């Protein structure tokens, strides 16, 4: 009877240690993920990553050109990868 009580108490303590270990590991993963997300957001703000407005595109960032078709081919005249 005493041996069973020691085994039960040992199992409870071992279970508590495993639970604390898993909670600590989850907190560590959460902390690393949070820091990584913060760092990525910081880097994106530093680069000025944002949606460009219509007036910014019309300032001359986009170059319009004229071209002339030298030779026109049908769409299926290109060799396929399996035919080479």
C-alpha positions as CSV (number, residue, x, y, z in Angstrom):
1,X,0.0,0.0,0.0
2,X,2.8,2.4,0.8
3,X,4.6,1.5,-2.4
4,X,1.4,2.3,-4.4
5,X,1.2,5.7,-2.7
6,X,4.8,6.5,-3.5
7,X,4.2,5.5,-7.2
8,X,1.1,7.7,-7.3
9,X,2.9,10.7,-5.8
10,X,5.9,10.1,-8.2
11,X,3.5,10.0,-11.2
12,X,1.9,13.2,-10.1
13,X,5.2,15.0,-9.8
14,X,6.4,13.6,-13.0
15,X,3.2,14.7,-14.8
16,X,3.7,18.2,-13.3
17,X,7.2,18.4,-14.5
18,X,6.1,17.3,-18.0
19,X,3.3,19.9,-18.0
20,X,5.7,22.7,-16.9
21,X,8.2,21.7,-19.5
22,X,5.5,21.8,-22.3
23,X,4.2,25.1,-21.1
24,X,7.7,26.5,-21.0
25,X,8.4,25.2,-24.5
26,X,5.2,26.7,-25.8
27,X,6.1,30.1,-24.3
28,X,9.5,30.0,-25.8
29,X,8.1,29.2,-29.3
30,X,5.6,32.0,-28.9
31,X,8.3,34.4,-27.8
32,X,10.5,33.5,-30.8
33,X,7.5,33.8,-33.2
34,X,6.5,37.2,-31.7
35,X,10.0,38.6,-32.0
36,X,10.3,37.3,-35.6
37,X,7.0,38.9,-36.6
38,X,8.0,42.2,-34.9
39,X,11.3,42.1,-36.8
40,X,9.6,41.4,-40.2
41,X,7.1,44.3,-39.6
42,X,10.0,46.6,-38.7
43,X,11.9,45.7,-41.8
44,X,8.8,46.2,-44.0
45,X,8.3,49.7,-42.6
46,X,11.9,50.6,-43.1
47,X,11.7,49.7,-46.8
48,X,8.6,51.8,-47.3
49,X,6.6,48.8,-48.5
50,X,3.2,50.2,-49.2
51,X,0.6,50.4,-52.0
52,X,1.4,53.0,-54.6
53,X,-1.3,55.5,-55.5
54,X,-2.4,56.4,-59.0
55,X,-0.6,59.8,-58.9
56,X,2.7,58.1,-57.9
57,X,2.4,55.8,-60.9
58,X,1.7,58.7,-63.2
59,X,4.8,60.6,-62.2
60,X,6.9,58.8,-64.7
61,X,7.8,55.6,-62.9
62,X,6.1,53.6,-65.7
63,X,7.7,54.0,-69.1
64,X,5.4,53.7,-72.1
65,X,7.0,52.6,-75.4
66,X,5.9,51.8,-78.9
67,X,7.0,48.6,-80.6
68,X,6.7,46.9,-84.0
69,X,6.0,43.2,-84.5
70,X,8.8,41.8,-86.8
71,X,7.4,38.4,-87.3
72,X,4.1,37.0,-86.0
73,X,3.8,33.3,-85.1
74,X,0.8,31.2,-84.2
75,X,0.6,30.3,-80.5
76,X,1.0,26.5,-81.2
77,X,4.1,26.9,-83.4
78,X,6.5,27.0,-80.4
79,X,8.1,23.7,-79.6
80,X,6.9,22.0,-76.5
81,X,9.3,20.6,-73.9
82,X,8.3,17.0,-74.7
83,X,8.9,17.5,-78.4
84,X,12.5,18.6,-78.2
